[in-house]
C-alpha cells in the first residue's frame, strides 16, 4: 500500500468502511503525485537508428497524455475517488514519474515486418529490467519489440510508478520505431501480470491484448475497477487476453479461473488459456509465448449480438441499483444512501461515472 497522505480539508463523509477505503485511495494517490513539485515538459518526437538486439539502461524523454496524472486517475480509480483527485487538480504534477531518473531495457528484432514491429510491454515482479529467459527467439519469430522498465517490480507502487512507466515505455518505443498499432500488447509475470491486466482494462485504445503470465484478478471490484463505459466497450469488443500459467502453479490456476469468470460476467469473451505442462510458478517459456502472441495476432471478432445482449443486461442491473440509491435519498436516508452508493461505486466503477458523482452531490445536499 502507498503510505497515507493528506489531501487537505474535504467535505464531511459518513465514516463507513468502504468510504474510508475510497478516501484513503484518493488522498494517498494525490499525496504521492503532489510530493513531486517541478512540472515535466514533453519532448519532441525522438528518432533513432534501427539498432537491433538488446539495449539496457535506455533513457527516454517523451511524455504522453495517456500517462498524465488526471487521465490515469480517470481510467483506473472509481468515480468518487477520481472526483476527489480532480477537485485538487491544481496540486497535481502533470506526470507521476521523472523520466530522467528512469531506465528501460529494449529489444529490437533483426527483421522488421512489412507492417511494422509488434510491441510487447512487460511489467516484471523483479526490480531490474530484464528479458525473461528464452523470450528473445520468440520475439524474433513474431517480429516484436520488447520494453520493460527498471524499478517497476512488486515492491513499487502501482498507480504512480508501475502503470505510468509501462505507458511511457510503450509511448517512447512507438516514437522511435515503426510499430503496427494493431499489435501492441501488454504483459507481465506474477504480480506484474496483475498490473498488466489492469492496464489492458484501462487502456484498450492503446493495448490490443494482454499476456497474463501466472497472475490475474477478477474485474468489477476493488482489485480491478471498471473504466468509463466507452473504454469498457472497447475492451469488451476488441481486446483479447491470453492466460499463460504452469500446470503445477495451483494457486494461479485457480485465480485465473476466477478472473475468466468475472470477464465473462462483464461481457469480455475474448479469453484464451495456454497451460504450460509440468511447469510451476515460472515466466512463460518461449514455446508458450509464441503461442500466446499468435493467439493475440489472430483474435476473432466478438459475436456482436451476444455482446449487445450482455451489455443490456448489465445496464439494466446498473439502472436498478442507481434507482435504489436515489430512492434512499428521496426517503431522506443519507447514511443508507451513501453506503449504497459506495458499494455501487466499487462494483460499477467508471461505468457509472456521471451518475455516481451526481448522486454524491445529491446526498451532500441532504446533510
SVG drawing of the C-alpha trace seen along z (x, -y; Angstrom):
<svg xmlns="http://www.w3.org/2000/svg" viewBox="-39 -25 61 57">
<polyline fill="none" stroke="black" stroke-width="0.4" points="0.0,0.0 1.1,-3.6 1.7,-5.4 -1.3,-7.6 -1.2,-11.3 -3.3,-14.3 -5.4,-15.9 -6.4,-18.8 -9.9,-19.6 -12.7,-17.8 -16.4,-17.6 -17.6,-15.6 -18.4,-11.9 -20.2,-9.2 -17.4,-7.1 -18.2,-3.6 -15.5,-1.1 -16.0,-1.5 -16.0,-5.3 -12.7,-5.3 -11.1,-3.0 -12.1,-5.3 -11.0,-8.4 -7.6,-6.9 -7.1,-5.8 -7.8,-9.2 -5.8,-11.1 -2.7,-8.9 -2.5,-8.9 -2.8,-12.7 -0.2,-13.0 2.3,-10.9 1.8,-13.0 1.8,-16.3 5.0,-15.5 6.9,-16.0 7.0,-19.7 8.5,-20.5 6.5,-20.2 7.7,-17.9 7.9,-19.0 7.1,-16.6 9.9,-16.4 9.5,-16.4 9.3,-13.1 12.6,-11.2 14.3,-9.4 16.9,-6.7 18.8,-4.4 17.4,-0.9 19.9,0.7 18.9,4.3 19.4,6.6 19.0,6.0 19.8,2.5 20.0,1.9 19.8,-1.3 17.9,-3.2 16.8,-6.7 13.6,-8.0 12.4,-11.7 9.0,-11.9 5.7,-12.1 2.2,-11.0 -1.1,-12.5 -2.3,-8.9 0.1,-8.7 -0.9,-12.1 -1.9,-12.0 -5.6,-13.1 -6.1,-10.8 -4.6,-7.8 -6.9,-8.5 -9.9,-8.8 -9.2,-5.4 -8.2,-3.4 -9.9,-4.9 -13.5,-4.7 -15.6,-7.8 -15.8,-9.0 -12.1,-8.7 -11.4,-10.4 -13.6,-13.3 -11.6,-13.9 -8.4,-14.0 -10.0,-16.3 -11.1,-18.7 -7.5,-19.1 -6.0,-19.0 -4.2,-22.3 -1.8,-20.5 -1.1,-17.6 2.1,-17.1 1.2,-16.5 3.2,-13.3 3.9,-10.9 7.4,-9.9 10.5,-11.8 12.0,-10.0 15.4,-11.5 15.6,-9.2 14.3,-6.1 15.8,-3.4 14.5,-0.7 15.6,2.3 14.6,2.5 14.9,5.5 14.7,4.9 14.5,8.0 16.8,8.2 13.9,8.4 11.3,5.8 7.8,7.0 6.3,5.2 3.5,3.6 5.9,2.6 7.0,4.3 4.7,5.7 5.3,4.3 5.3,6.2 5.4,4.1 6.5,6.2 5.9,5.5 8.2,7.5 7.8,8.7 11.5,8.0 13.3,4.7 15.7,4.9 14.7,4.5 15.5,7.9 14.3,10.1 12.8,13.3 14.8,16.5 14.1,17.8 11.9,14.8 14.4,13.4 13.8,16.2 10.0,15.9 10.2,12.1 12.4,12.6 10.0,15.1 6.9,12.9 8.7,9.6 8.1,8.0 9.8,5.2 10.1,5.5 10.4,2.9 10.5,3.1 11.2,0.5 13.7,0.9 12.4,0.3 8.9,1.4 8.7,4.6 6.2,5.7 7.8,3.5 6.9,0.4 3.5,-1.4 1.1,-0.7 -0.6,-4.0 2.4,-6.3 5.1,-4.0 4.3,-0.7 1.4,-1.9 2.9,-5.2 6.3,-3.5 4.7,-0.9 2.7,-3.5 5.7,-5.7 7.8,-2.8 5.3,-2.0 4.9,-5.6 8.7,-6.2 9.3,-2.9 6.5,-3.9 8.2,-7.3 11.5,-5.6 10.5,-2.6 7.9,-1.7 5.1,0.1 2.0,1.8 -0.8,0.2 -2.8,3.4 -0.1,5.5 0.6,3.5 0.3,5.8 0.9,5.6 2.3,8.5 3.8,9.3 4.8,12.1 3.3,12.9 2.5,9.6 3.5,7.8 0.8,9.7 -1.9,8.5 -0.8,4.9 -0.7,5.7 -4.4,6.8 -5.4,3.5 -3.6,1.6 -5.2,3.7 -8.6,2.9 -8.0,-0.8 -6.2,-1.4 -7.8,0.7 -7.3,-2.2 -3.6,-1.6 -3.2,2.1 -5.0,4.6 -4.5,7.5 -2.5,8.9 -0.4,12.0 -1.3,12.7 1.5,14.9 0.9,16.5 -1.1,13.6 -4.6,12.3 -7.6,10.8 -11.3,10.6 -12.6,7.3 -15.5,5.2 -14.3,4.7 -11.6,3.2 -8.9,5.3 -9.6,4.1 -12.1,1.3 -14.0,0.9 -13.0,-2.1 -15.5,-4.6 -18.1,-3.0 -16.5,-4.0 -13.3,-2.3 -15.0,0.7 -17.0,1.1 -13.7,1.1 -12.2,3.6 -15.2,5.9 -15.3,5.7 -11.7,5.7 -9.3,6.9 -8.0,10.4 -6.5,11.9 -4.2,15.0 -3.8,16.7 -0.4,18.4 0.2,20.4 2.1,23.5 0.0,26.6 1.8,27.0 1.0,23.4 -2.2,24.4 -2.9,21.0 -2.7,19.0 -4.6,21.7 -7.5,21.1 -7.1,17.3 -7.2,17.5 -10.5,19.3 -12.0,16.6 -10.6,13.9 -12.1,15.5 -15.5,16.0 -15.5,12.3 -14.5,11.4 -17.5,13.4 -19.8,11.7 -18.7,8.3 -19.1,9.3 -15.4,9.9 -15.4,13.0 -12.0,12.8 -10.1,15.0 -7.7,17.9 -5.9,20.4 -2.4,21.5 -1.3,24.0 2.4,24.8 2.6,28.6 4.8,29.6 5.7,26.1 5.3,24.3 5.3,20.6 7.6,19.5 7.8,17.0 6.4,18.2 8.5,20.5 9.5,19.4 7.0,22.0 4.1,20.7 5.0,17.1 4.9,17.9 1.5,19.5 0.2,16.6 1.3,13.9 -0.1,16.0 -3.5,16.1 -3.4,12.3 -2.5,11.7 -5.3,14.0 -8.1,12.7 -11.5,13.3 -14.4,10.8 -16.7,10.9 -20.3,12.0 -22.0,8.6 -25.4,9.9 -24.1,11.8 -22.2,8.7 -25.1,6.4 -27.4,8.7 -24.8,8.9 -24.3,5.2 -28.0,4.6 -28.3,7.0 -25.6,5.0 -27.2,1.7 -30.5,3.0 -28.8,4.0 -27.0,0.7 -30.2,-1.2 -31.9,0.7 -29.0,0.1 -29.0,-3.6 -32.7,-3.8 -32.2,-2.2 -29.7,-4.9 -32.0,-7.7 -34.9,-6.2 -33.0,-6.3 -32.1,-9.9 -35.8,-10.8 -36.7,-9.0 -34.3,-11.2 -31.9,-8.4 -28.5,-9.9 -26.5,-7.5 -28.0,-4.5 -27.9,-6.2 -24.1,-6.8 -23.4,-3.2 -25.4,-2.0 -23.5,-4.5 -20.1,-3.3 -21.0,0.3 -22.2,-0.8 -19.0,-2.9 -16.8,0.1 -18.9,2.6 -19.5,0.5 -16.6,-1.8 -16.4,-4.2 -19.4,-2.5 -21.5,-4.7 -19.1,-7.7 -21.5,-10.6 -24.4,-9.0 -22.2,-8.3 -21.0,-11.9 -24.5,-13.3 -25.8,-11.1 -22.9,-12.1 -23.8,-15.7 -27.5,-15.0 -26.5,-13.1 -24.2,-16.0 -27.1,-18.5 -29.2,-16.5 -26.7,-16.5"/>
</svg>
